[in-house]
Amino acid sequence: MPTPPLVPDPASIPDPTPDSTPRPTPEPEHGGGTRADAQPVVATFRFYEELNDFLAPDHRRRAFAAPCARAATVKHMIEALGVPHTEVELVLVNGESVGFERLLHRGDRVSVYPRFETFDVTPLLRVRATPLRVTRFIADAHLGGLARLLRLTGFDTLYDNHCDDAEIVAIAGREGRIVLTRDRELLKRRELTHGCYIHALQPERQAAELFARLDLARSARPFSLCLQCNTPLHPIAKAEIAHRLPPDVRARHERFSTCDRCRRVFWEGSHWKRMHAAVDRLLACGAAGE
């Protein structure tokens, strides 16, 4: 796989506005002119790639001016404009990489980027926390199908349709999990550090989207987790469970696995072939980056 090009400095990333955009205005000298704090704070914003999906239609794929609350931070304004902070990887203000806590000033030019696929942004300040050492998920109540597909491909994924938003955020923080949701407001919660907004509606398309975005194909371990319990499966000798098998299964199959929690037994029947086909499609999507 070719090495992505390096980004030597923020100047190599597209400027959100033409040269005619006003630059930050210096503070006036004491004893004359209008007080700086009496002037309205208006900044120019430009969002890139899929972040545009969160914006009002007239703000998409172009630079636009937006009034800012007094003492507004970068994070406050990004979310006020509709983009959850968990979707943002990099913010440039006047060409310099900044953190979410940076205060906005009159005339600032703000560029907001999602996860980079083709640039190495290591030299720049990423606004999100350090990536989690282990990729684990928690899916909200509307993503049961996605949770099942992630378990099928070996990713530890919690799912309980009785969990409310506060519980999901608490579990994610405590266990170092990435929150999966189609609820923008959930992703805007201050305590949440890692989350993914899922754009697709159909479970397999949702899984393909996530595989491409997080490059999951290389760490997939298909058929290693129980789809019901989310716990590891392990091989079991046929002799130990032969008495529990239907006669035709006992006659046709030799390899079995089991879950210690629910005690279910699994074998490579017709259902396994259908699931294997779904896994192959996901791994192919992930490898192609689609």
Legacy VTK file of the C-alpha trace (Angstrom):
# vtk DataFile Version 3.0
C-alpha trace
ASCII
DATASET POLYDATA
POINTS 290 float
0.000 0.000 0.000
1.645 3.307 -1.044
2.718 5.720 1.679
0.366 8.735 1.823
1.961 12.095 1.011
3.211 14.148 3.929
1.663 17.478 4.804
4.691 19.579 5.777
2.737 22.467 7.252
-0.827 23.820 7.482
-0.282 25.989 4.417
-0.458 22.883 2.210
-4.103 22.286 3.205
-6.670 24.282 1.175
-7.457 27.777 2.426
-11.222 28.076 3.049
-11.604 31.515 1.537
-10.147 33.707 -1.208
-7.544 36.339 -0.389
-10.214 39.010 -0.130
-11.587 37.509 3.115
-10.982 39.920 6.009
-8.117 38.940 8.294
-8.362 39.228 12.085
-8.589 42.880 13.078
-5.952 44.111 15.564
-7.172 45.409 18.862
-7.493 49.255 18.786
-5.169 51.380 20.898
-6.412 52.493 24.317
-7.896 55.992 24.379
-9.324 56.051 20.874
-11.667 54.253 18.462
-14.389 51.760 19.211
-13.856 49.302 22.037
-12.870 45.892 20.631
-15.229 44.014 22.912
-18.170 46.036 21.558
-17.601 44.811 18.005
-19.574 41.772 16.805
-17.485 38.621 16.403
-17.973 37.206 12.914
-15.759 34.379 11.650
-15.602 32.647 8.278
-16.036 28.863 8.247
-15.358 26.179 5.656
-16.127 22.509 6.292
-14.687 19.706 4.164
-15.821 16.365 2.769
-18.502 14.478 4.709
-18.752 17.163 7.397
-20.889 19.083 4.919
-23.676 16.538 5.431
-24.306 18.036 8.880
-24.626 21.645 7.690
-27.601 23.659 6.510
-27.819 23.351 2.690
-26.707 26.930 2.023
-23.508 26.390 4.041
-22.304 23.251 2.288
-19.064 23.107 0.303
-18.345 26.796 0.498
-16.971 29.401 2.874
-19.572 31.323 4.844
-19.583 33.962 7.562
-21.205 33.180 10.909
-21.766 35.397 13.971
-20.190 33.936 17.117
-21.264 34.240 20.723
-18.972 36.289 22.948
-16.029 34.150 24.116
-17.134 31.294 21.824
-14.626 28.483 21.346
-13.937 26.562 18.155
-15.800 23.537 19.550
-18.844 25.622 20.529
-19.223 27.105 17.053
-18.590 23.867 15.173
-21.383 22.186 17.106
-23.650 25.255 16.914
-23.391 24.915 13.141
-24.508 21.281 13.384
-21.310 19.199 13.301
-20.637 16.841 16.255
-17.127 17.293 17.644
-16.455 13.550 17.419
-16.529 13.817 13.608
-13.714 16.397 13.482
-10.033 15.491 13.138
-8.342 18.806 12.424
-9.147 22.523 12.730
-7.128 25.330 11.181
-7.700 28.938 12.223
-5.991 31.467 9.963
-3.859 28.613 8.628
-2.655 27.362 12.026
-3.772 24.095 13.622
-5.617 24.680 16.907
-7.472 22.759 19.608
-11.181 22.863 20.363
-10.614 25.286 23.225
-9.278 28.102 21.016
-11.349 31.309 21.387
-12.653 32.853 18.191
-11.979 36.474 17.226
-13.442 38.825 14.671
-12.256 37.966 11.146
-10.937 34.496 11.960
-10.909 32.015 9.061
-11.785 28.509 10.274
-11.206 25.315 8.249
-12.704 22.112 9.668
-11.636 18.664 8.450
-12.814 15.106 9.096
-10.555 12.055 9.389
-7.828 12.248 6.747
-7.483 9.374 4.258
-4.795 10.788 1.948
-2.727 13.137 4.130
-0.402 12.505 7.020
-1.432 15.119 9.584
0.953 13.876 12.290
2.819 17.219 12.436
-0.441 19.058 13.114
-2.574 19.300 16.223
-5.419 16.815 16.111
-8.402 17.970 18.111
-9.555 14.505 19.139
-7.934 12.466 21.873
-5.305 9.835 21.149
-6.834 6.880 19.252
-8.057 4.072 21.468
-5.594 1.200 21.808
-8.338 -1.397 21.257
-11.188 -0.890 18.795
-14.395 -1.550 20.714
-17.853 -0.148 20.128
-21.161 0.579 21.789
-24.145 1.001 19.462
-27.268 2.963 20.313
-30.787 1.529 20.315
-31.350 2.022 16.572
-28.277 0.111 15.355
-28.928 -3.473 16.403
-28.301 -4.806 12.878
-24.975 -3.018 12.676
-23.967 -4.327 16.111
-24.654 -7.883 14.965
-22.499 -7.464 11.828
-19.638 -6.005 13.852
-19.771 -8.961 16.232
-19.866 -11.260 13.209
-16.567 -9.767 12.024
-15.003 -10.044 15.482
-15.402 -6.539 16.930
-16.433 -6.263 20.569
-19.721 -4.331 20.277
-22.140 -3.641 23.136
-25.787 -3.223 22.272
-28.787 -2.916 24.553
-31.876 -1.133 23.278
-32.819 -0.269 26.857
-29.724 1.934 27.395
-30.364 5.679 27.385
-27.893 8.254 26.067
-26.342 9.022 29.451
-25.692 5.320 30.049
-24.134 4.882 26.615
-21.759 7.822 27.164
-20.823 6.583 30.649
-20.050 3.059 29.408
-18.062 4.426 26.462
-15.897 6.526 28.782
-15.444 3.803 31.366
-14.592 1.019 28.900
-12.885 3.022 26.140
-15.528 2.370 23.489
-16.472 4.244 20.312
-20.122 5.305 20.283
-22.022 4.452 17.086
-25.199 6.418 16.455
-27.371 8.320 13.996
-28.193 10.848 16.724
-26.134 14.029 16.286
-27.058 15.350 19.718
-25.636 12.256 21.393
-22.282 12.882 19.690
-22.273 16.504 20.888
-22.169 15.503 24.556
-19.171 17.105 26.224
-18.014 13.947 28.011
-17.849 11.920 24.797
-14.393 11.632 23.223
-14.814 8.926 20.567
-17.867 8.461 18.370
-18.974 7.901 14.787
-22.077 9.229 13.114
-23.508 6.513 10.859
-24.889 7.938 7.603
-26.277 4.799 5.943
-29.662 3.332 6.833
-29.277 -0.354 5.958
-27.130 -2.489 8.332
-24.711 -3.926 5.784
-24.179 -0.488 4.229
-23.638 0.908 7.733
-20.993 -1.722 8.406
-19.306 -1.058 5.041
-19.232 2.666 5.858
-17.575 1.979 9.203
-15.092 -0.508 7.735
-13.963 2.093 5.198
-13.836 4.973 7.663
-11.927 3.168 10.426
-9.941 0.752 8.236
-11.382 -2.239 10.091
-10.710 -4.940 7.505
-7.134 -5.573 8.618
-8.136 -6.262 12.229
-11.327 -8.254 11.591
-11.597 -11.715 13.193
-14.723 -13.236 11.637
-16.734 -15.809 13.612
-14.780 -15.259 16.818
-17.621 -13.748 18.914
-21.073 -14.915 19.893
-23.645 -12.848 18.003
-25.985 -12.955 20.958
-23.626 -12.412 23.895
-20.637 -10.562 22.387
-18.309 -13.010 24.173
-15.489 -15.051 22.564
-16.280 -18.395 20.967
-13.953 -21.353 21.377
-13.723 -24.737 19.670
-15.346 -27.708 21.321
-14.940 -31.406 20.590
-17.869 -33.048 18.838
-17.958 -35.809 21.438
-18.723 -33.267 24.175
-21.854 -31.919 22.504
-22.951 -34.793 20.227
-25.964 -35.484 22.425
-27.198 -31.911 21.856
-26.958 -31.959 18.050
-29.774 -32.668 15.596
-29.167 -36.039 13.869
-28.469 -34.547 10.419
-25.973 -32.042 11.899
-24.255 -34.814 13.845
-23.910 -36.839 10.640
-22.637 -34.008 8.389
-20.368 -31.818 10.532
-17.157 -32.306 12.499
-16.114 -28.773 13.582
-17.995 -26.918 16.300
-17.586 -23.904 18.557
-19.463 -22.738 21.610
-20.157 -19.706 23.800
-19.535 -20.157 27.512
-22.188 -17.621 28.435
-25.260 -18.790 26.522
-23.944 -22.363 25.922
-25.035 -22.272 22.277
-23.213 -24.498 19.788
-22.279 -23.295 16.293
-21.326 -25.171 13.123
-20.736 -24.343 9.460
-24.223 -24.924 8.079
-26.170 -23.040 5.415
-26.600 -20.060 7.755
-22.808 -19.932 8.159
-22.372 -19.765 4.369
-24.749 -16.790 4.139
-22.915 -14.994 6.936
-19.559 -15.794 5.356
-20.724 -14.146 2.125
-21.663 -10.999 4.088
-18.247 -11.004 5.797
-16.478 -11.317 2.429
-18.402 -8.320 1.078
-17.463 -6.207 4.105
-13.804 -7.135 3.931
-13.771 -6.301 0.224
-15.389 -2.898 0.895
-12.881 -2.160 3.634
-9.936 -3.128 1.450
-11.216 -0.929 -1.381
-11.917 1.978 0.993
-15.499 2.243 -0.271
LINES 1 291
290 0 1 2 3 4 5 6 7 8 9 10 11 12 13 14 15 16 17 18 19 20 21 22 23 24 25 26 27 28 29 30 31 32 33 34 35 36 37 38 39 40 41 42 43 44 45 46 47 48 49 50 51 52 53 54 55 56 57 58 59 60 61 62 63 64 65 66 67 68 69 70 71 72 73 74 75 76 77 78 79 80 81 82 83 84 85 86 87 88 89 90 91 92 93 94 95 96 97 98 99 100 101 102 103 104 105 106 107 108 109 110 111 112 113 114 115 116 117 118 119 120 121 122 123 124 125 126 127 128 129 130 131 132 133 134 135 136 137 138 139 140 141 142 143 144 145 146 147 148 149 150 151 152 153 154 155 156 157 158 159 160 161 162 163 164 165 166 167 168 169 170 171 172 173 174 175 176 177 178 179 180 181 182 183 184 185 186 187 188 189 190 191 192 193 194 195 196 197 198 199 200 201 202 203 204 205 206 207 208 209 210 211 212 213 214 215 216 217 218 219 220 221 222 223 224 225 226 227 228 229 230 231 232 233 234 235 236 237 238 239 240 241 242 243 244 245 246 247 248 249 250 251 252 253 254 255 256 257 258 259 260 261 262 263 264 265 266 267 268 269 270 271 272 273 274 275 276 277 278 279 280 281 282 283 284 285 286 287 288 289
